[in-house]
């Protein structure tokens, strides 16, 4: 995907802020240029909290990104979501810098 494929969230949050909105607008523009492509939005959390809590939060994060893309005109049937909770960290540390990187939603294009 040409543009930022990852948006980040504050602790226990799943709202789309201004920086996230810019990234999602870039994603929507790319998806509009390639209407035959679909995308999967993966929700992730940091290591804190229970597995069940983080799976639910990851789903809310992925849905927030999906809903924003739909609001920008991307057909919902082109977008799927999955939550990995805390199971797929990108940073392995147990500190705020690592947690910030792990609280994310990643858009992956699929054919």
C-alpha positions as CSV (number, residue, x, y, z in Angstrom):
1,X,0.0,0.0,0.0
2,X,1.5,3.3,-1.0
3,X,1.2,5.4,2.1
4,X,1.1,4.6,5.8
5,X,-0.5,1.3,6.5
6,X,-0.5,1.6,10.3
7,X,-2.3,3.8,12.7
8,X,-1.6,4.0,16.5
9,X,-3.8,4.3,19.5
10,X,-3.5,5.5,23.1
11,X,-3.9,3.1,26.0
12,X,-7.3,1.4,26.1
13,X,-8.5,3.6,23.2
14,X,-9.8,3.0,19.7
15,X,-10.7,6.5,18.5
16,X,-9.4,7.9,15.2
17,X,-7.4,11.0,15.8
18,X,-6.1,13.6,13.3
19,X,-2.9,11.8,12.5
20,X,-4.8,8.5,12.0
21,X,-7.3,10.2,9.8
22,X,-4.5,11.4,7.4
23,X,-3.1,7.9,7.1
24,X,-6.6,6.5,6.5
25,X,-7.3,9.1,3.8
26,X,-4.1,8.0,2.1
27,X,-5.2,4.4,2.3
28,X,-8.6,5.2,0.9
29,X,-7.0,7.1,-2.0
30,X,-4.9,4.0,-2.8
31,X,-7.8,1.7,-2.5
32,X,-9.8,3.9,-4.8
33,X,-7.0,3.8,-7.4
34,X,-7.1,0.0,-7.2
35,X,-10.8,-1.0,-7.0
36,X,-10.0,-4.7,-7.5
37,X,-8.0,-4.9,-4.3
38,X,-9.4,-5.8,-0.9
39,X,-7.9,-5.1,2.5
40,X,-7.7,-6.7,5.9
41,X,-7.4,-4.5,8.9
42,X,-5.6,-6.1,11.8
43,X,-6.2,-4.8,15.3
44,X,-3.4,-5.1,17.9
45,X,-2.8,-4.3,21.6
46,X,0.1,-4.1,24.0
47,X,0.9,-6.9,26.4
48,X,-1.1,-5.5,29.3
49,X,-4.6,-6.8,30.1
50,X,-6.1,-10.2,29.6
51,X,-6.2,-12.1,26.4
52,X,-9.9,-11.7,26.1
53,X,-9.8,-7.9,26.8
54,X,-7.1,-7.3,24.2
55,X,-8.9,-9.4,21.6
56,X,-12.0,-7.3,22.1
57,X,-10.0,-4.0,22.0
58,X,-8.1,-5.1,18.9
59,X,-11.4,-5.7,17.2
60,X,-12.7,-2.3,18.2
61,X,-9.5,-0.7,16.8
62,X,-9.8,-2.6,13.5
63,X,-13.5,-1.7,13.2
64,X,-12.7,2.0,13.9
65,X,-10.3,2.0,11.0
66,X,-12.7,0.0,8.8
67,X,-15.6,2.4,9.6
68,X,-13.5,5.4,8.8
69,X,-12.5,3.9,5.4
70,X,-16.1,3.2,4.7
71,X,-17.0,6.8,5.6
72,X,-14.5,7.8,2.9
73,X,-16.3,5.8,0.3
74,X,-14.5,2.4,0.4
75,X,-17.2,-0.3,0.1
76,X,-17.5,-2.3,3.3
77,X,-17.4,-5.6,1.4
78,X,-13.8,-4.8,0.3
79,X,-12.7,-4.6,3.9
80,X,-12.3,-7.4,6.5
81,X,-11.1,-7.2,10.1
82,X,-9.2,-9.5,12.5
83,X,-8.0,-8.9,16.0
84,X,-4.7,-10.4,17.2
85,X,-5.0,-8.8,20.6
86,X,-1.6,-8.9,22.2
87,X,-0.5,-12.1,20.3
88,X,1.6,-10.4,17.6
89,X,3.7,-7.6,19.1
90,X,5.9,-5.6,16.8
91,X,8.1,-4.5,19.8
92,X,9.0,-7.0,22.5
93,X,9.9,-4.6,25.4
94,X,7.8,-4.1,28.5
95,X,8.0,-0.3,28.5
96,X,6.0,2.6,27.2
97,X,8.0,2.9,24.0
98,X,7.3,-0.7,23.1
99,X,3.6,-0.5,24.1
100,X,3.1,2.6,21.9
101,X,4.3,0.6,18.9
102,X,2.0,-2.4,19.7
103,X,-1.2,-0.4,20.1
104,X,-2.1,-0.3,16.4
105,X,-4.3,-1.2,13.5
106,X,-2.5,-2.4,10.3
107,X,-4.1,-2.4,6.8
108,X,-2.9,-5.2,4.6
109,X,-4.0,-5.4,1.0
110,X,-5.2,-8.8,-0.3
111,X,-6.2,-9.8,-3.8
